[in-house]
Amino acid sequence: MVYFIFKSRSEFRNSRKNILIFFFRLLSIIAFILTWSYFIFLCLLHFKTNNNSLQNLSKQQGQTCRIQSPESIKIDYNNIYWQRFQSSNGTFFFYNAFYDDRTLNGALSTIRILSMIDRISPIKIYCRIWFSNISNSIITLADYHYIWSQQWGNYEDKILQPFLINCPFPRQKHLQPYFVSLFEKDCTEITNNLQIINNRPLNKNKQSFAVCVKGLEFLHDDLSIRLIEWIELLNILGVKKIFFYEFDIHPNMSKVLQYYQNETKLVHVQKLSLPGSQPNSPLERKKYLQQKIIHRRQNEIIPYNDCYYKNIYLYDYIVLLDIDEIIIPLQHLNWLDMIYDLEKYFANINQSYDALSARHIYFLDNLDENNNTIQSNLSIVPSYLHMLTHIYRSFNYTKSGSYIKSFFHTERILAVHNHYPLICFSKCQTREINVTLAHLQHYRKDCVYLLQKSCQNDHRLNRIRDTNIWRFKNSLIQRTSLLLRKLNFLR
C-alpha cells in the first residue's frame, strides 16, 4: 500500500531512513488534513447564522441574487475623507478600515471600521470582505463597540456617535483582506467600499514609541516656535514618530510640520474633516468646535483610534498628547529606560496592564515670582523657549486618574480615549506611574474650565520650582535654535 512513495520494494525493506521519511510524510499529510478540516469547521460554525440570515432576506424578497462588487463611481462620499451608508434606521459615516489579527483575537481575525452613526443602538448590518489573492469574498455579521460613555453626554439618537464596527472572519495566513463593504439587506446596491489598512512591516519588528495628536485647529494662532520645542523634546525622550491630524493651522506651523515630514521623517501629517452635516469651512468649523464641546470630544475619538490602529504593528506603545503637554521622566533620561524598568517591576509582582498612566500637573503661566531670576541664573535659556522658561508648577497634582495621559499597549487594546483605554480584549487595566518616576507637565494659561473655581487655591497659590526639564536643556536649545534659523524664524 505504501510502496509508491519509494523507488523500489527493496529500498523500502532495507532502509530505516526511508521508513522514517515515510512516517514523516504521513504525519505531514495528516496534519495538513486536520488543519484544513479545522478551518472548514470554523467557517461553517461562524458563517452558518450569517448565511441563513442572508438567505432568509432573499426569500422574503422573492430573490436569489447576490451582492455585486461596488463600482467606484457609485460610492457615496460624504466628503473627501468619509463615506456614507444610509440604512433603514440611521445614517453611517465610515472613516477607515483596519486588519486586526493580533494574538488576543484568538481563532478569528477582524476588520475594524471607525465610524460615526446617528443612533445609540445601530441596526444589524453585514460586512462583505474582498481579498487581494482570491476571487471569492466573505460575508459576515458585524458587531459594534460604542466608543463613548453615556455619562459624558450627547447620549441620544440623531447626534453622531463614535463606533468601532467589527467584521470577524477565520484567521488564515494566506488570506489577504483588501476591501470591505457594509450593507443591510441582500440584493441591494452597495455604495461604500473601504480599503483595508494593514501597516505590517516586512521584518515584523516594532519600534518603541509613537505620539498621536488630535486635529490641530490654530487658524490664526502662530505656535510654531513652541511646536518646534515640543517636537524636539519628544525626539530627545525617544519618540520615533509623531502623527498629526490637521484641520487648519497658521502658515508658520504648517511650514514647521512640512519640514519635519519631508526632511526628517519624524512627523506625519494627515488632513481631517468632520462627517455628516457638521461644518468644514475653517471659520465655521472653528466656531462650532469651540461651542459644541461634547460634539468636539466625540469627533476626537476618531483620529485617536485611527492613529492607534494604523500603528498597532509598528510601535510597542502609542501616546496621545496635545502640543502643550509632555510626559517627563524624573529618574531616567528617556521613555525607553523608564518603561523598561516599569515592565520589569509589574512582571515581578505578577500584574499585567493595558496602559501606563502619568499623573497630571499644571505649569501655568505667571507662576514664577520673578522671571528675571530665571534669566540671571541661566542666561543661556532663550526666552522664546516656553517649556524651558516655565519652571514653576503647582504643588498639587490633579486628582488621581483625572487629566492623565497614558502609554497604550498596542497588543492589548481595542479602543482608546484621550486619557485611558476604553475597550480591551479583557477588562482594561491601567497602572499609574509613581510620581517619583514621571508626570505629565501641562503648560496652560489657566486651569481647565471644570477646575476654575479651585484653580487659584489649589494650583496657583501652592507652587514650587521644578527644573527637571533642564536636564535636557543643552540638547534642546541646540536643536531648536538650529531649526529656527534654518526656517528663518530667527536671524
HELIX and SHEET records of a PDB file:
HELIX    1   1 TYR A    3  ILE A    5  5                                   3    
HELIX    2   2 ARG A    9  ASN A   14  1                                   6    
HELIX    3   3 ARG A   16  GLN A   60  1                                  45    
HELIX    4   4 SER A   72  LYS A   74  5                                   3    
HELIX    5   5 THR A  103  ASN A  105  5                                   3    
HELIX    6   6 GLN A  150  TRP A  152  5                                   3    
HELIX    7   7 SER A  224  LEU A  237  1                                  14    
HELIX    8   8 PRO A  251  TYR A  259  1                                   9    
HELIX    9   9 TYR A  260  THR A  264  3                                   5    
HELIX   10  10 PRO A  282  GLN A  291  1                                  10    
HELIX   11  11 ILE A  293  LYS A  310  1                                  18    
HELIX   12  12 TRP A  335  ASN A  348  1                                  14    
HELIX   13  13 ASN A  371  ASN A  377  1                                   7    
HELIX   14  14 HIS A  386  THR A  389  1                                   4    
HELIX   15  15 TYR A  449  LEU A  451  5                                   3    
HELIX   16  16 GLN A  452  CYS A  455  1                                   4    
HELIX   17  17 GLN A  456  ARG A  460  3                                   5    
HELIX   18  18 ASN A  468  PHE A  472  5                                   5    
HELIX   19  19 LYS A  473  LYS A  486  1                                  14    
SHEET    1   A 6 TYR A  77  ASN A  79  0                                        
SHEET    2   A 6 TRP A  82  SER A  87 -1                                        
SHEET    3   A 6 GLY A  90  ASP A 100 -1                                        
SHEET    4   A 6 LEU A 108  ILE A 117 -1                                        
SHEET    5   A 6 GLN A 161  PRO A 170 -1                                        
SHEET    6   A 6 ASP A 143  TYR A 146 -1                                        
SHEET    1   B 7 TYR A  77  ASN A  79  0                                        
SHEET    2   B 7 TRP A  82  SER A  87 -1                                        
SHEET    3   B 7 GLY A  90  ASP A 100 -1                                        
SHEET    4   B 7 LEU A 194  ILE A 197  1                                        
SHEET    5   B 7 PRO A 177  PHE A 183 -1                                        
SHEET    6   B 7 TYR A 126  PHE A 131 -1                                        
SHEET    7   B 7 SER A 137  LEU A 141 -1                                        
SHEET    1   C 7 VAL A 267  LYS A 271  0                                        
SHEET    2   C 7 LYS A 241  ILE A 249  1                                        
SHEET    3   C 7 GLN A 207  PHE A 218  1                                        
SHEET    4   C 7 TYR A 315  LEU A 320  1                                        
SHEET    5   C 7 LYS A 405  HIS A 409 -1                                        
SHEET    6   C 7 ALA A 355  ALA A 358 -1                                        
SHEET    7   C 7 THR A 430  GLU A 432  1                                        
SHEET    1   D 3 GLU A 325  PRO A 329  0                                        
SHEET    2   D 3 ALA A 438  ARG A 444 -1                                        
SHEET    3   D 3 HIS A 360  LEU A 364  1                                        
SHEET    1   E 2 TYR A 392  SER A 394  0                                        
SHEET    2   E 2 ARG A 463  ARG A 465 -1                                        
SHEET    1   F 2 ILE A 413  VAL A 416  0                                        
SHEET    2   F 2 PRO A 421  CYS A 424 -1                                        
END                                                                             
